[in-house]
């Protein structure tokens, strides 16, 4: 099918606490990333559903979202998601692992349940694994310390 983009969906779960997990669906941008463009872009039907594991995390997430929305408004940008920085870290790591020019990504789904104490690493590892798989790499060779992969699918 012409124009069909490969989309990978990855879900990871924290080792030792099955309540903590992250799922992401993403595709590669069609061309190499150009500085000044959005590195992480979101599909028109993007859905973000990160829930907090506990009240402490909920408060921290809400404060971060408020701060991110205010920063976006000050820059004249649209606020979409507080988790973009972690997606960026992961996808860049995936491109480095594959020794491939960086293209950036289009994210269509981000969901999960996170607490504090480094749980955002799950976003990083899921995004890195997603890029490696989209580039044809061996996902089993991607180290995700403290996390295990529970689902990988390429459509």
C-alpha positions, 0 to 999 in steps of 0.5 A, a space after each residue: 500500500 503506497 504511503 503506508 508507514 510502519 508503526 511499532 507498538 512496544 509495551 514494557 513493564 517494570 521488573 518486580 512491580 507489574 503495576 508499572 508499565 508503559 506502552 508506546 506506538 510510533 513511526 519514523 519521520 519520512 526524512 532525516 531530522 532538520 534542526 528547528 523542526 519538532 523532533 517528536 511529533 504527534 499524530 492527529 489521533 494521538 492519545 496519551 493516557 499515563 496514569 499515576 501509581 499513587 497520589 504523590 505521583 499524581 501531584 508531581 505529574 499534574 505540576 509538571 503538566 501545568 508547567 509544561 503547558 505554561 512554557 508552551 503557551 509562552 513560546 506560542 506552541 501547542 501543548 500536547 504531552 509532558 512526556 516528549 523529552 523522555 520519548 526524545 531520549 529513547 528514540 535518539 538512543 535507538 538511532 545511535 544503537 542502530 548507527 543510523 541518521 536521526 530522523 525523529 518520530 511520529 507518536 500515535 500512542 503513549 499510555 501506562 501507569 507510572 510512579 516516581 523513582 525512575 519510572 519514566 525510564 520505561 518511556 525511554 526504553 520503550 521508545 528506544 526499542 521501538 526505533 530499533 525495531 522500525 529500523 530492522 534491528 534485533 530488539 532482543 539485543 536492546 538492554 532495558 535495565 529494570 524493565 522487561 518487554 511484554 509486547 512488540 508489534 509492527 503494523 
